[in-house]
Amino acid sequence: MKNNIYVIGANLYGCLTAAKLAKKNKNSNIVLVDSADQILNTFQSIKLKNYKINNGFHSIEIPRANALVNFLRKEIKVDLKIIPNIRKILINNFLVREENSNNYPENLKKHFKKKKINTSDHKIFLGSLSKTMKKHYVKVSKRYAQNFFDVKHFFIPWFFPTNYTYKSNDEGDRFRKKVRSGKIKAYYVLPKNGLIEELRTPFIKYFRKIKNIKMMLNTNVGYHENQLFLFSKNFKNNFFPKDKIYLCVPPLFLLKKNETLYKKIFCNKRYLANMLIRLPTTTKKIEFTEIISCHKELKELARISNYSLYKSIKNYQLVQIELILNKINKINLKNIYRKLKNILSFFSHKKKLINFKVIDLKITRSMFYPKIEDVNKVKKYFIRNLEKLPYNINYNFFLGPVNMSKQWKFSEKFKKI
Ligand SMILES: Cc1cc2nc3c(=O)[nH]c(=O)nc-3n(C[C@H](O)[C@H](O)[C@H](O)COP(=O)(O)OP(=O)(O)OC[C@H]3O[C@@H](n4cnc5c(N)ncnc54)[C@H](O)[C@@H]3O)c2cc1C
């Protein structure tokens, strides 16, 4: 009889791990477990009227994730396409590229007081801004959380010019630094129709071909008295001591024992609203893949992305808008529309208000932004409690959504164990 190796979580991380372990351990069964009824469940697209779109802008960054892209193409046989990576930054009414502050318009440049900085200290980043701009950034950061410190990674280095660099050893940060300095040209990769969910069918086909992979869907991993078990509507099975488990999800089930920590992690809830709009035919053609926003009139506006890159609809330009909302019962669509008309005036030849058409708006995700100190507490708690379990558990810590390049790197680490 073959022994079982369990991979928990059929997200991209889990699917990559299962595929790699199955090749390496031909004499073991790889059991891929997920509580959802399908693999890659969180990649599910959303429907806004007749349009299918990603639940928030998603893409695989190259060359950062070249190895992942090669694997998806050659091994999983996914049909992928490369699109440009043109990120623009909207700071109030200034729309700029990721560029040196010397190239900024004078009225924006004056708010960035230092010639250059290279630090990991958020206080130095904030201190390099004029008083007005510092106040503005701190105010906009409240779309995520009360303290700028806890969400600084959404602002640094994104809303700073390229002569302000973030010192870090993280592979993502190092890649970003090279792109921003112009040493590397970055592109995005996505399935042909732009939908990240299109990775699902090729993975299912691949898993069906590989004899030692078994998918166990609609199945949860639970925790009770220092034991883990698998359960669904119809059964409950304990793991055996020394079972080999590759954990590709945060072990939130462990927090059952620690209500205080659980509450801290899930206390700060926000909602992602996705909106699809159609710009009038007369608008200026602006080259962009995504525009990240830090705007005083609508601090909830996080990103504007170019849907027309995947689907061209006659002469119209379709644009996806992402809003981070604090409360959903208070959405004032009229107010959002009025503010956006002005904010989007960079699409107008004469900087006039833009009369766009709202195709649809939906709340599509709940998101949580815990304090960094609580994330660190959870990390210690997870590691301490996983060590106490009587299994052979392999685990890389993360809590929120992880970039796909990182998921590849985590699965590579697992392959080597
Ligand atoms: C708005 C947004 C935009 C993004 N953009 C990008 C981007 O441009 N580029 C990029 O690389 N990444 C991006 N990401 C990150 C990336 O896509 C995330 O990895 C992904 O969204 C998070 O989902 P996941 O499938 O990885 O993991 P999870 O949501 O953690 O999925 C875990 C899976 O495990 C299952 N599960 C959980 N607990 C258990 C349990 N106890 N028992 C059994 N099963 C369990 C769940 O059912 C689920 O299917 C983005 C994320 C968001 C939210």
The ligand as a Tripos MOL2 file, in Angstrom:
@<TRIPOS>MOLECULE
LIG
   53    58     1     0     0
SMALL
NO_CHARGES

@<TRIPOS>ATOM
      1 C1         -7.6210   41.7970   -4.6470 C.3       1 LIG1
      2 C2         -6.4200   40.8990   -4.7930 C.ar      1 LIG1
      3 C3         -5.5280   41.1000   -5.8230 C.ar      1 LIG1
      4 C4         -4.4060   40.2830   -5.9890 C.ar      1 LIG1
      5 N1         -3.5450   40.5140   -6.9970 N.ar      1 LIG1
      6 C5         -2.4790   39.7360   -7.1760 C.ar      1 LIG1
      7 C6         -1.5720   39.9590   -8.2600 C.ar      1 LIG1
      8 O1         -1.7470   40.8540   -9.0670 O.2       1 LIG1
      9 N2         -0.4840   39.1450   -8.3910 N.ar      1 LIG1
     10 C7         -0.2520   38.1150   -7.5080 C.ar      1 LIG1
     11 O2          0.7220   37.3930   -7.7000 O.2       1 LIG1
     12 N3         -1.0940   37.8820   -6.4710 N.ar      1 LIG1
     13 C8         -2.1960   38.6580   -6.2820 C.ar      1 LIG1
     14 N4         -3.0560   38.4190   -5.2300 N.ar      1 LIG1
     15 C9         -2.7380   37.3420   -4.3220 C.3       1 LIG1
     16 C10        -3.1400   35.9650   -4.7940 C.3       1 LIG1
     17 O3         -3.9240   35.8660   -5.8990 O.3       1 LIG1
     18 C11        -3.6990   35.2800   -3.5830 C.3       1 LIG1
     19 O4         -2.8530   34.2380   -3.4010 O.3       1 LIG1
     20 C12        -5.1200   34.8330   -3.5660 C.3       1 LIG1
     21 O5         -6.0290   35.8570   -3.8000 O.3       1 LIG1
     22 C13        -5.4540   34.2590   -2.1910 C.3       1 LIG1
     23 O6         -6.0390   33.1690   -2.4280 O.3       1 LIG1
     24 P1         -5.3240   31.7710   -2.3690 P.3       1 LIG1
     25 O7         -6.0970   30.9100   -3.2630 O.co2     1 LIG1
     26 O8         -3.8860   31.8380   -2.6010 O.co2     1 LIG1
     27 O9         -5.3550   31.3880   -0.8480 O.3       1 LIG1
     28 P2         -6.4880   31.2300    0.2000 P.3       1 LIG1
     29 O10        -7.5990   32.1720    0.0570 O.co2     1 LIG1
     30 O11        -5.7740   31.2230    1.4910 O.co2     1 LIG1
     31 O12        -7.0400   29.7870   -0.1630 O.3       1 LIG1
     32 C14        -6.9490   28.7620    0.6860 C.3       1 LIG1
     33 C15        -7.7340   27.5660    0.2010 C.3       1 LIG1
     34 O13        -7.6440   26.6060    1.2230 O.3       1 LIG1
     35 C16        -8.8990   26.2090    1.6560 C.3       1 LIG1
     36 N5         -8.8630   26.0460    3.1190 N.ar      1 LIG1
     37 C17        -8.6130   27.0030    4.0410 C.ar      1 LIG1
     38 N6         -8.6650   26.4660    5.2810 N.ar      1 LIG1
     39 C18        -8.9400   25.1550    5.1270 C.ar      1 LIG1
     40 C19        -9.1260   24.0810    6.0310 C.ar      1 LIG1
     41 N7         -9.0380   24.2240    7.3610 N.pl3     1 LIG1
     42 N8         -9.4010   22.8560    5.5260 N.ar      1 LIG1
     43 C20        -9.4910   22.6720    4.1800 C.ar      1 LIG1
     44 N9         -9.3330   23.6400    3.2880 N.ar      1 LIG1
     45 C21        -9.0600   24.8740    3.7460 C.ar      1 LIG1
     46 C22        -9.8870   27.2590    1.2140 C.3       1 LIG1
     47 O14       -11.1320   26.6710    0.8930 O.3       1 LIG1
     48 C23        -9.2100   27.8440   -0.0300 C.3       1 LIG1
     49 O15        -9.6170   27.1970   -1.1980 O.3       1 LIG1
     50 C24        -4.1780   39.2310   -5.0450 C.ar      1 LIG1
     51 C25        -5.0770   39.0100   -4.0060 C.ar      1 LIG1
     52 C26        -6.1950   39.8360   -3.8710 C.ar      1 LIG1
     53 C27        -7.1400   39.5800   -2.7210 C.3       1 LIG1
@<TRIPOS>BOND
     1     1     2 1
     2     2     3 ar
     3     2    52 ar
     4     3     4 ar
     5     4     5 ar
     6     4    50 ar
     7     5     6 ar
     8     6     7 ar
     9     6    13 1
    10     7     8 2
    11     7     9 ar
    12     9    10 ar
    13    10    11 2
    14    10    12 ar
    15    12    13 ar
    16    13    14 ar
    17    14    15 1
    18    14    50 ar
    19    15    16 1
    20    16    17 1
    21    16    18 1
    22    18    19 1
    23    18    20 1
    24    20    21 1
    25    20    22 1
    26    22    23 1
    27    23    24 1
    28    24    25 2
    29    24    26 1
    30    24    27 1
    31    27    28 1
    32    28    29 2
    33    28    30 1
    34    28    31 1
    35    31    32 1
    36    32    33 1
    37    33    34 1
    38    33    48 1
    39    34    35 1
    40    35    36 1
    41    35    46 1
    42    36    37 ar
    43    36    45 ar
    44    37    38 ar
    45    38    39 ar
    46    39    40 ar
    47    39    45 ar
    48    40    41 1
    49    40    42 ar
    50    42    43 ar
    51    43    44 ar
    52    44    45 ar
    53    46    47 1
    54    46    48 1
    55    48    49 1
    56    50    51 ar
    57    51    52 ar
    58    52    53 1
@<TRIPOS>SUBSTRUCTURE
     1 LIG1         1 GROUP 0 **** ****
